[in-house]
């Protein structure tokens, strides 16, 4: 009896392939504008394991696909609306990366506030000599008021990690969370006006596009700090570059950018910006756990008829 065929377009974590190869037939293809598959092969594919985008046009090429397992908690690259219309389940990898991203957010915040990367570079350049000392950092985390733009699973983990630092915590989301004690602001502008530190951890949606703009940065002010570990889509990078250069904003720590891996030159120049190459979940243990969940979703679907972590927009069961 032939095995179920799983499509893997482009690159994906090797552990996904290792976990799937003994149970399924793996059909790996290059990432092209159109999937390069003959009709017989396309007709045999019933599942997909993908890291990155998966447009609706590709789904049209795969008439018998039942499930698309996405490598990552964010699934904005997958056309979930089209998938839902065709009865295809889309899954993602929530929870297994919450701790890693939250830890990175705190590390990035500390690095931005205390200029730790600059201090290390200063030392490595041989500047620490008798009678010299690295200049005092302009900012401190002590006494800060941190606003969380987004209070989902990862946002809540960031908030829990902030509590021992004895900072005040507030948040903005579309609706108030009844089970948290942090101050709620119904608008992002209101949150930015109330806090001096903003951590963005919202997904890429039409509603979050460039919501952190010149007005929000001005509301944070010259002593304000912006940290983004969500999506680069959320920030108006031209406005951010201008605010950092003019001093309208104190500093920024960014793990994500609008058109990755492209980082605007205007963001590379300011010394009051700490930049990371989208590494928030990039540890071996966490990426292995994400890969396992991709594989487990496919295995569960075809063995039990129900995915483990379906996204809310698509069906739950076959």
C-alpha positions in Angstrom: 0.0 0.0 0.0 1.5 3.4 -1.0 2.3 5.9 1.7 0.6 9.3 2.0 2.5 11.9 0.1 3.6 15.1 1.9 4.9 18.1 0.0 7.8 20.1 1.3 8.3 23.3 -0.8 11.7 24.8 -0.3 13.8 24.5 2.9 12.5 23.3 6.3 14.1 22.2 9.5 15.9 18.9 8.9 14.2 17.4 12.0 10.8 17.7 10.3 12.1 15.5 7.4 13.7 13.0 9.8 10.4 12.6 11.7 8.3 12.2 8.6 10.3 10.2 6.2 9.5 6.8 7.8 5.8 7.4 7.8 5.2 9.4 4.6 6.4 9.8 1.1 8.3 13.1 1.1 8.0 15.1 -2.1 10.5 18.0 -1.9 10.4 20.7 -4.5 12.2 24.0 -5.0 10.3 27.2 -4.0 9.1 28.7 -7.3 6.4 31.1 -8.2 4.4 28.1 -9.3 4.9 24.6 -7.8 6.7 22.4 -10.4 4.7 19.2 -10.2 3.2 16.9 -12.7 -0.6 16.4 -12.3 -0.2 12.8 -11.1 2.2 13.8 -8.3 0.1 16.8 -7.4 -3.0 14.6 -7.1 -1.3 12.3 -4.7 -0.3 15.0 -2.2 -2.5 15.1 0.9 -0.4 17.1 3.3 2.2 19.9 3.3 5.0 20.8 5.7 6.2 24.4 5.0 8.5 27.1 6.4 7.5 30.4 4.9 4.7 31.4 2.5 2.1 29.1 0.9 -0.2 31.1 -1.4 -3.7 30.1 -2.4 -2.5 29.4 -6.0 -0.4 26.6 -4.8 -3.4 25.1 -3.0 -5.2 25.1 -6.4 -2.5 22.9 -7.8 -3.1 20.3 -5.0 -6.7 19.1 -5.2 -6.5 16.5 -2.5 -4.5 18.4 0.2 -6.1 18.1 3.6 -3.6 19.8 6.0 -0.8 22.4 5.8 1.6 22.3 8.8 3.4 25.6 9.2 6.8 25.9 10.9 6.3 28.9 13.1 3.8 30.5 15.4 3.1 33.2 12.8 1.3 32.0 9.8 0.7 35.2 7.9 2.5 33.8 4.8 -0.1 31.0 4.4 -3.3 32.0 2.7 -5.6 30.8 5.5 -8.7 32.3 4.0 -8.2 30.3 0.8 -7.4 27.2 2.9 -10.6 27.6 4.9 -12.6 27.9 1.7 -11.1 24.6 0.4 -11.5 22.8 3.8 -7.8 22.6 4.3 -6.5 22.7 7.9 -3.6 25.0 8.7 -1.5 24.4 11.8 1.2 26.4 13.5 3.6 25.9 16.4 2.4 27.9 19.4 3.6 27.6 23.0 6.8 25.7 22.3 8.6 29.0 21.5 6.9 31.3 24.0 9.7 31.1 26.6 12.5 31.6 24.2 10.9 34.7 22.6 10.0 36.1 25.9 13.5 35.6 27.2 14.9 37.3 24.1 12.6 40.2 24.5 13.9 40.8 28.1 17.5 40.4 26.9 17.0 42.8 24.0 15.3 45.3 26.4 18.3 45.1 28.8 20.8 45.4 26.0 19.0 48.5 24.6 18.6 50.2 27.9 22.1 49.6 29.3 24.0 49.7 25.9 25.6 46.3 26.7 26.5 45.4 23.0 28.2 48.8 22.7 30.1 48.4 25.9 31.4 45.0 24.8 32.5 46.3 21.5 34.2 49.2 23.3 36.1 46.7 25.4 37.0 44.4 22.5 38.4 47.4 20.6 41.0 47.8 23.4 39.5 51.0 24.9 39.5 49.8 28.5 42.8 51.1 29.9 44.0 52.5 33.2 42.2 55.7 33.8 39.4 55.0 31.3 35.9 53.7 31.7 33.0 53.1 29.4 30.6 56.1 29.6 27.6 55.8 32.0 24.6 54.5 30.1 22.0 57.1 29.5 19.1 54.9 30.6 18.2 52.5 33.3 15.4 49.9 33.6 14.9 51.1 37.2 11.6 53.0 37.5 10.5 52.5 34.0 6.8 52.0 32.9 6.7 49.3 30.3 3.8 49.0 27.8 3.1 45.8 26.0 1.5 46.1 22.6 0.0 42.7 22.5 -0.8 40.4 25.4 -1.2 37.0 23.8 0.7 33.9 25.0 4.1 35.4 24.4 3.1 38.8 25.7 1.9 37.3 28.9 5.3 35.5 29.3 7.1 38.8 28.8 4.9 40.5 31.4 5.7 37.7 33.9 9.4 38.2 33.3 9.1 41.9 33.8 7.5 41.7 37.2 10.7 40.9 39.1 12.3 44.0 37.7 9.8 46.1 39.6 8.6 48.1 36.6 5.1 49.2 36.1 3.3 47.2 33.4 0.5 48.3 31.1 -0.9 46.9 27.8 -3.0 47.5 24.8 -4.9 44.8 22.9 -8.2 44.9 21.0 -10.0 44.0 24.2 -9.3 44.0 27.9 -8.0 40.8 29.6 -10.2 40.2 32.6 -7.7 37.9 34.3 -4.7 40.3 34.5 -4.1 43.2 36.8 -2.0 45.4 34.5 -3.5 48.7 33.4 -5.3 48.5 30.1 -5.3 51.2 27.4 -8.0 50.9 24.7 -5.7 52.6 22.1 -2.1 52.3 21.2 -1.7 56.0 21.3 -3.0 56.1 24.8 -0.5 53.4 25.9 2.4 55.2 24.2 1.5 58.4 26.0 1.3 56.6 29.4 4.6 54.6 29.2 8.2 55.3 28.5 9.0 51.8 27.1 7.0 49.9 24.5 7.4 46.2 23.6 5.6 45.2 20.5 4.6 41.5 20.2 1.6 41.6 17.8 1.2 39.4 14.6 1.2 40.6 11.1 -2.4 41.6 10.2 -3.9 44.4 8.2 -4.8 46.0 11.5 -1.2 46.1 12.7 0.4 47.6 9.6 2.8 50.4 10.5 0.8 51.1 13.6 4.0 52.2 15.4 4.4 55.4 13.4 5.8 58.9 14.0 2.9 59.8 16.3 3.5 56.8 18.5 7.2 57.3 18.7 6.7 61.0 19.5 4.3 60.0 22.3 7.1 57.7 23.8 9.4 60.8 23.7 13.1 61.4 23.8 13.5 59.1 26.9 11.4 56.4 25.3 12.5 52.9 24.3 11.0 50.7 21.6 11.5 47.0 21.5 10.0 44.9 18.7 10.0 41.1 18.8 6.7 40.7 16.9 6.8 41.6 13.2 8.7 44.3 11.4 5.4 45.0 9.5 4.2 46.8 12.7 6.8 49.6 12.6 7.1 52.5 10.2 10.9 52.1 9.8 11.4 55.5 8.1 9.7 57.2 11.0 11.7 55.1 13.5 15.0 56.0 11.7 14.1 59.7 11.8 13.1 59.6 15.5 16.4 57.8 16.5 18.5 60.2 14.5 16.8 63.3 15.8 16.6 62.2 19.4 12.8 62.2 19.3 13.1 58.6 20.6 15.7 57.5 23.0 16.6 54.1 21.7 15.2 51.0 20.0 15.9 47.2 20.1 14.7 45.3 17.1 14.7 41.6 16.3 12.4 41.9 13.2 12.3 44.1 10.2 9.8 45.1 7.5 11.5 43.3 4.5 13.8 40.7 6.1 16.6 40.1 5.6 17.0 43.7 4.4 17.7 46.1 7.1 17.5 49.8 6.1 20.9 51.6 6.2 19.3 54.4 8.3 18.7 51.8 11.1 22.3 50.5 10.9 23.8 53.9 11.5 22.3 55.0 14.9 24.3 54.1 17.9 21.1 54.1 20.0 19.7 51.0 18.2 20.3 47.4 19.0 19.6 45.1 16.1 19.3 41.3 16.0 18.7 39.1 12.9 15.3 37.7 13.9 16.7 35.2 16.4 14.1 35.3 19.2 13.2 31.6 18.8 16.6 30.6 17.3 18.0 28.1 19.7 18.5 24.4 19.0 16.1 23.2 21.7 13.3 25.5 20.6 13.7 25.0 16.9 13.7 21.2 17.5 10.5 21.5 19.5 8.9 23.6 16.7 10.0 20.9 14.1 8.5 18.2 16.3 5.2 20.0 16.5 5.1 20.3 12.7 5.6 16.6 12.3 3.2 15.7 15.2 0.5 17.8 13.6 0.8 15.8 10.3 1.0 12.5 12.1 -2.0 13.3 14.3 -4.1 14.4 11.3 -3.5 11.3 9.3 -3.6 8.8 12.2 -6.4 10.4 14.3 -8.2 12.8 12.0 -7.5 15.8 14.2 -4.5 18.2 14.2 -2.9 19.2 17.5 -2.6 23.0 16.9 -5.0 24.1 14.1 -5.2 27.8 13.6 -8.6 29.3 14.4 -9.5 30.2 10.9 -9.5 26.7 9.5 -11.5 23.5 10.3 -10.6 21.5 13.4 -11.4 18.0 12.1 -11.6 16.0 8.9 
